[in-house]
Amino acid sequence: MKLWLRQHETEPAGQAAREQVHALLAEAVSRNASDLHLEPVAAGYELRFRVDGALSPVRQYSAEEGGSLVNRLMVAAQLLTYRRGVPQEGRVTVQLTADAAQGGAERQLDLRLSVMPTTRGLRAVVRLPAELYQPRALDTLGLPEPVVARLQAFIAADSGMLILCGPAGSGKTTTVYAVLEAIVRQCPGQSILSLEDPVERELPGVTQIEVQPFGELTFETVLRSVLRQDPQVLAIGEVRDAQTARIAVGAALSGHRLVTSLHAASPQRALVRLMEMGVEPYQAASAVSGVLSLRLMRRLDPSGPSYAGRVPLAEYLAVDDAVRSAVLARADASAIRRAAETQPGWATMRQHADALVAAHITDTAEADRILGSAAG
């Protein structure tokens, strides 16, 4: 595998730093890292990779060498290297060539760079494209069969709202993309729009709109007009406030299929959270088809006492008659959960984790690490 930056300048200055950046990015790709950190520390700079959700140190650099690497990344992302007192964000475009055994194909990748001033210098974080290390198709995500069946039912429907919840890095965006790609394949000719912050990767057949929280193309600006774009399927990156919640629910009630995420610890709490944001119970009960809660747990490495790769934990709450009645009664999260327990295929996230431990896919220590605060 070979990787190199697309150059925006031709001068030979900085060649050593440029080659080091090439090597760092290629190493991150080869290790299936999702993020690369260049952190200013007391002794200089520390390089860290996030692999399978865990951030681990790789090596140390002097302050001069680490600063040069950060500067090189900023040049590649066309950031202003003389503005060192403010946060900056940009994209680093690289060309990736696969090995001959993989066909030697070349493709372009966009990496996101974030630079932040600290008391010790500039801190740089590079986010690598999810397509490098994450599965894409719905049936390759590793979700339990009953959950996949529920998602397939939503994909085949012509209306309804699917909510995903879970912490950052729990697989929500990967799952949303898999659902949208399945709709594109199974329901050709649909008008599909996606509002994202930021766009993680391109989805053929989906019109993707990258909103700008601090620019002119904000969520609020786009949401006021997006329904006039005649979408049949609408994906909203996250329901963050009452206005977005009302628009999302209204779209689902008016016959659109809608996929979104919501900050909540469990499916039942997501429904309660929706009502706390001003959505009337009768609207939530009618609009929401189901809520999927996700976590990612590290797999045991078959070759030794360590971890390699991750497997999703999932808990799906379908809004059936029992759950709908609980929502209409403004029940709390515990009552909504009790109403869901009779659903075919219902399993809590802890039960799913226990099954994975029993199958030696992961261990109890990892399950406890992930689910220590996820119950309820």
Wavefront OBJ file of the C-alpha trace (Angstrom):
o trace
v 0.000 0.000 0.000
v 1.349 3.391 -0.998
v 0.017 6.757 0.103
v 0.987 10.292 -0.789
v -0.351 13.800 -0.362
v -1.772 15.727 -3.257
v 0.422 18.786 -3.412
v -0.841 22.342 -3.471
v 2.689 23.715 -3.896
v 5.836 22.712 -5.731
v 8.702 24.165 -3.697
v 11.218 21.645 -2.325
v 11.172 23.180 1.173
v 9.872 20.865 3.864
v 10.625 17.660 1.942
v 11.711 15.758 5.061
v 8.556 16.726 6.965
v 6.429 15.881 3.926
v 7.919 12.386 3.742
v 7.382 11.911 7.474
v 3.735 12.908 7.114
v 3.375 10.393 4.269
v 4.845 7.699 6.522
v 2.598 8.641 9.479
v -0.597 8.562 7.436
v 0.370 5.291 5.736
v 1.133 3.751 9.134
v -2.226 4.911 10.487
v -4.004 3.362 7.486
v -2.086 0.083 7.834
v -3.049 -0.157 11.518
v -6.746 0.520 10.787
v -6.625 3.642 12.931
v -9.676 5.899 12.983
v -7.736 8.915 14.321
v -4.150 10.158 14.484
v -3.159 12.522 17.317
v -0.089 14.757 17.472
v -0.162 15.960 21.053
v 2.215 18.605 22.476
v 3.576 17.340 25.806
v 6.267 18.463 28.234
v 9.006 16.529 26.417
v 7.948 17.576 22.897
v 5.229 15.817 20.909
v 3.556 12.435 21.307
v 2.014 10.513 18.393
v -1.036 8.414 19.247
v -3.381 6.249 17.154
v -6.971 5.378 17.986
v -7.552 1.751 17.017
v -10.758 -0.141 17.881
v -11.833 2.840 19.970
v -8.732 2.848 22.194
v -6.110 5.605 21.997
v -2.540 4.318 22.361
v 0.886 6.045 22.235
v 3.083 5.217 19.228
v 6.233 7.356 19.559
v 7.718 10.641 20.785
v 9.118 13.581 18.819
v 11.085 16.641 19.804
v 9.139 19.898 19.994
v 10.777 21.085 16.778
v 10.104 17.878 14.845
v 6.513 17.552 16.086
v 5.798 21.185 15.323
v 7.140 20.683 11.812
v 4.793 17.733 11.264
v 1.791 19.763 12.423
v 2.853 22.612 10.161
v 3.176 20.213 7.218
v -0.328 18.898 7.806
v -1.655 22.459 7.910
v -0.010 23.242 4.572
v -1.522 20.094 3.052
v -4.975 21.124 4.339
v -4.483 24.705 3.082
v -4.819 26.141 6.578
v -3.223 29.425 7.612
v 0.064 28.445 9.257
v 0.607 31.984 10.578
v -2.677 31.911 12.533
v -1.550 29.835 15.472
v -3.828 31.266 18.142
v -7.199 30.020 16.836
v -8.687 26.572 16.070
v -8.709 25.615 12.396
v -10.237 22.746 10.438
v -9.603 21.490 6.929
v -9.236 18.469 4.689
v -6.078 16.663 3.663
v -6.423 14.933 0.287
v -4.304 11.834 -0.240
v -3.915 9.287 -3.019
v -3.931 5.670 -1.867
v -2.608 2.878 -4.097
v -3.354 -0.699 -3.098
v -0.773 -3.474 -3.310
v -0.490 -5.477 -6.516
v -2.215 -8.382 -4.733
v -5.224 -6.088 -4.270
v -5.261 -5.048 -7.897
v -3.052 -1.970 -7.527
v -6.106 0.292 -7.692
v -5.671 3.962 -6.869
v -8.245 6.066 -5.094
v -8.521 9.486 -3.516
v -9.250 9.884 0.183
v -10.181 12.994 2.138
v -8.873 13.117 5.697
v -10.186 15.688 8.170
v -7.659 17.778 10.086
v -8.419 19.724 13.262
v -5.774 21.982 14.820
v -6.157 23.452 18.304
v -3.814 25.858 20.170
v -2.763 24.653 23.634
v -0.414 25.980 26.298
v 2.365 23.765 24.873
v 1.761 24.318 21.166
v -0.572 23.271 18.384
v -2.420 19.997 18.815
v -3.417 18.217 15.582
v -5.959 15.433 15.112
v -6.476 13.682 11.774
v -9.703 11.707 11.282
v -9.278 8.937 8.721
v -12.197 7.959 6.452
v -14.502 5.378 8.003
v -14.536 3.418 4.737
v -10.976 2.279 5.478
v -11.850 0.284 8.590
v -15.644 -0.061 8.834
v -18.030 -2.478 7.091
v -20.559 -0.957 4.706
v -23.423 -3.339 3.943
v -26.165 -3.866 6.513
v -25.607 -7.629 6.616
v -21.879 -7.179 7.337
v -22.219 -4.901 10.372
v -22.447 -7.831 12.789
v -25.814 -6.804 14.237
v -28.077 -9.494 15.770
v -30.471 -11.109 13.294
v -33.655 -9.765 14.986
v -32.245 -6.214 14.749
v -31.340 -6.637 11.075
v -34.883 -7.900 10.430
v -36.334 -4.782 12.086
v -34.101 -2.531 10.009
v -35.051 -4.387 6.839
v -38.720 -3.810 7.673
v -38.037 -0.078 8.005
v -36.137 -0.070 4.692
v -39.103 -1.720 2.957
v -41.664 0.663 4.496
v -42.807 3.902 2.873
v -42.887 6.095 5.992
v -41.778 6.228 9.614
v -38.918 7.502 11.736
v -35.877 5.490 12.805
v -33.851 6.902 15.703
v -30.326 5.764 16.554
v -28.794 6.564 19.925
v -25.462 5.947 21.577
v -22.254 7.823 22.448
v -19.823 9.191 19.886
v -17.986 6.413 18.096
v -20.675 3.793 18.714
v -21.415 3.054 15.064
v -24.438 5.290 14.493
v -23.170 6.932 11.286
v -21.978 3.602 9.876
v -25.425 2.112 10.482
v -27.248 5.120 8.994
v -25.085 4.869 5.870
v -25.801 1.125 5.615
v -29.552 1.788 5.882
v -29.416 4.512 3.215
v -27.354 2.344 0.865
v -29.867 -0.488 1.321
v -32.736 1.883 0.447
v -30.860 2.981 -2.684
v -30.437 -0.667 -3.759
v -33.856 -1.973 -2.799
v -35.993 1.078 -3.613
v -34.553 2.541 -6.842
v -35.759 5.926 -7.984
v -36.253 7.335 -4.486
v -35.393 10.953 -3.694
v -32.978 10.671 -0.746
v -31.428 13.661 1.051
v -28.930 13.577 3.888
v -27.946 16.478 6.178
v -24.537 15.815 7.738
v -21.928 17.520 9.901
v -19.599 16.547 8.339
v -20.062 14.183 5.379
v -18.114 11.034 6.293
v -18.057 9.467 2.819
v -19.886 9.726 -0.471
v -23.091 7.747 -0.926
v -24.065 7.188 -4.585
v -27.788 7.762 -5.012
v -28.010 10.085 -1.998
v -27.927 13.881 -2.171
v -25.607 14.789 0.702
v -25.647 18.276 2.212
v -22.799 19.240 4.530
v -24.087 21.739 7.042
v -21.843 24.363 8.601
v -22.574 25.003 12.286
v -20.781 28.362 12.192
v -21.376 29.294 8.554
v -24.405 30.240 6.517
v -25.541 26.695 5.677
v -26.630 25.753 9.210
v -29.017 22.984 10.211
v -31.726 25.567 10.849
v -31.274 27.177 7.412
v -31.362 23.842 5.569
v -34.244 22.397 7.582
v -36.479 25.355 6.731
v -36.202 24.476 3.034
v -35.312 20.801 2.772
v -38.891 19.503 2.628
v -39.466 21.679 -0.445
v -36.783 19.598 -2.195
v -39.314 16.750 -2.528
v -37.434 14.122 -0.473
v -38.960 10.688 0.069
v -36.217 9.675 2.473
v -34.488 12.184 4.734
v -31.486 11.593 7.001
v -30.662 14.193 9.653
v -27.305 13.835 11.369
v -28.632 14.533 14.850
v -31.718 15.927 16.536
v -30.111 18.533 18.776
v -32.934 20.894 19.704
v -36.694 21.319 19.858
v -36.943 22.912 16.412
v -35.120 20.037 14.702
v -37.226 17.523 16.646
v -40.477 19.141 15.515
v -39.391 19.266 11.861
v -38.162 15.658 11.918
v -41.345 14.333 13.500
v -43.475 16.457 11.182
v -41.679 15.020 8.152
v -42.271 11.471 9.356
v -45.952 12.196 10.042
v -46.386 13.619 6.547
v -45.307 10.375 4.877
v -41.525 10.625 4.660
v -39.058 8.012 5.831
v -36.663 9.671 8.222
v -33.433 8.445 9.838
v -31.719 10.415 12.580
v -29.748 10.139 15.813
v -30.500 11.450 19.262
v -28.367 11.792 22.380
v -29.782 9.230 24.817
v -28.426 6.281 26.791
v -31.123 3.767 25.745
v -34.047 3.417 23.315
v -36.682 4.129 25.941
v -34.828 7.205 27.127
v -34.669 8.416 23.529
v -38.472 8.428 23.379
v -38.660 10.287 26.681
v -36.036 12.751 25.452
v -38.077 13.416 22.312
v -41.074 14.381 24.447
v -38.898 16.510 26.711
v -37.934 18.467 23.569
v -41.559 19.457 23.045
v -42.844 16.676 20.778
v -46.366 15.731 21.826
v -46.824 12.089 22.899
v -49.376 11.400 20.164
v -46.884 12.701 17.571
v -44.001 10.607 18.900
v -46.202 7.513 19.129
v -47.374 7.910 15.521
v -44.115 9.036 13.905
v -41.420 6.782 15.413
v -41.125 3.258 13.993
v -38.277 2.169 16.199
v -35.212 3.163 18.197
v -31.838 1.424 17.921
v -29.228 1.861 20.660
v -25.633 0.989 19.768
v -22.246 0.443 21.385
v -19.009 -1.001 19.987
v -17.132 -3.634 21.955
v -13.650 -4.987 21.245
v -13.331 -8.549 19.940
v -10.984 -11.098 21.442
v -7.998 -11.831 19.240
v -8.021 -15.591 18.448
v -4.230 -15.563 18.149
v -3.452 -14.232 21.633
v -4.577 -12.571 24.869
v -5.543 -9.238 23.332
v -8.229 -7.572 21.249
v -8.500 -7.181 17.482
v -11.436 -5.478 15.821
v -14.831 -4.609 17.260
v -18.335 -6.017 17.326
v -21.537 -3.994 17.797
v -23.874 -4.275 20.749
v -27.461 -3.436 19.887
v -30.829 -2.988 21.536
v -33.849 -2.320 19.321
v -37.156 -1.011 20.603
v -40.007 -1.281 18.094
v -42.892 1.117 18.661
v -45.719 -1.428 18.751
v -49.137 -1.060 20.365
v -47.839 -1.643 23.900
v -45.018 0.888 23.579
v -47.329 3.325 21.797
v -49.797 3.162 24.710
v -46.984 3.818 27.186
v -45.805 6.832 25.208
v -49.341 8.225 24.945
v -49.580 7.952 28.720
v -46.321 9.917 29.098
v -44.780 6.920 30.848
v -41.216 7.106 32.114
v -38.307 5.168 30.610
v -38.749 2.176 32.936
v -42.426 1.766 32.012
v -41.660 2.038 28.294
v -39.005 -0.636 28.687
v -41.452 -2.959 30.466
v -43.893 -2.455 27.610
v -41.193 -3.500 25.112
v -40.096 -6.658 26.926
v -42.844 -8.775 25.358
v -41.734 -8.002 21.793
v -40.518 -10.978 19.717
v -36.729 -11.052 19.632
v -36.415 -8.413 22.362
v -33.052 -8.490 24.108
v -31.335 -5.910 26.253
v -27.849 -4.749 25.426
v -26.563 -6.611 28.471
v -28.181 -9.839 27.266
v -26.587 -9.338 23.855
v -23.199 -8.761 25.516
v -23.595 -11.890 27.661
v -24.304 -13.933 24.534
v -21.119 -12.609 22.889
v -19.111 -13.455 26.020
v -20.565 -16.984 26.064
v -19.567 -17.387 22.403
v -15.983 -16.260 23.275
v -16.258 -13.319 20.884
v -15.395 -10.940 23.718
v -14.897 -11.149 27.477
v -16.632 -9.973 30.626
v -14.068 -7.256 31.318
v -14.784 -5.623 27.963
v -18.543 -5.962 28.410
v -18.329 -4.312 31.822
v -16.119 -1.541 30.435
v -18.655 -0.680 27.758
v -21.891 -1.208 29.688
v -20.911 0.086 33.089
v -23.126 3.166 32.622
v -25.345 1.979 29.768
v -27.989 0.077 31.680
v -31.536 1.243 32.217
l 1 2 3 4 5 6 7 8 9 10 11 12 13 14 15 16 17 18 19 20 21 22 23 24 25 26 27 28 29 30 31 32 33 34 35 36 37 38 39 40 41 42 43 44 45 46 47 48 49 50 51 52 53 54 55 56 57 58 59 60 61 62 63 64 65 66 67 68 69 70 71 72 73 74 75 76 77 78 79 80 81 82 83 84 85 86 87 88 89 90 91 92 93 94 95 96 97 98 99 100 101 102 103 104 105 106 107 108 109 110 111 112 113 114 115 116 117 118 119 120 121 122 123 124 125 126 127 128 129 130 131 132 133 134 135 136 137 138 139 140 141 142 143 144 145 146 147 148 149 150 151 152 153 154 155 156 157 158 159 160 161 162 163 164 165 166 167 168 169 170 171 172 173 174 175 176 177 178 179 180 181 182 183 184 185 186 187 188 189 190 191 192 193 194 195 196 197 198 199 200 201 202 203 204 205 206 207 208 209 210 211 212 213 214 215 216 217 218 219 220 221 222 223 224 225 226 227 228 229 230 231 232 233 234 235 236 237 238 239 240 241 242 243 244 245 246 247 248 249 250 251 252 253 254 255 256 257 258 259 260 261 262 263 264 265 266 267 268 269 270 271 272 273 274 275 276 277 278 279 280 281 282 283 284 285 286 287 288 289 290 291 292 293 294 295 296 297 298 299 300 301 302 303 304 305 306 307 308 309 310 311 312 313 314 315 316 317 318 319 320 321 322 323 324 325 326 327 328 329 330 331 332 333 334 335 336 337 338 339 340 341 342 343 344 345 346 347 348 349 350 351 352 353 354 355 356 357 358 359 360 361 362 363 364 365 366 367 368 369 370 371 372 373 374 375 376
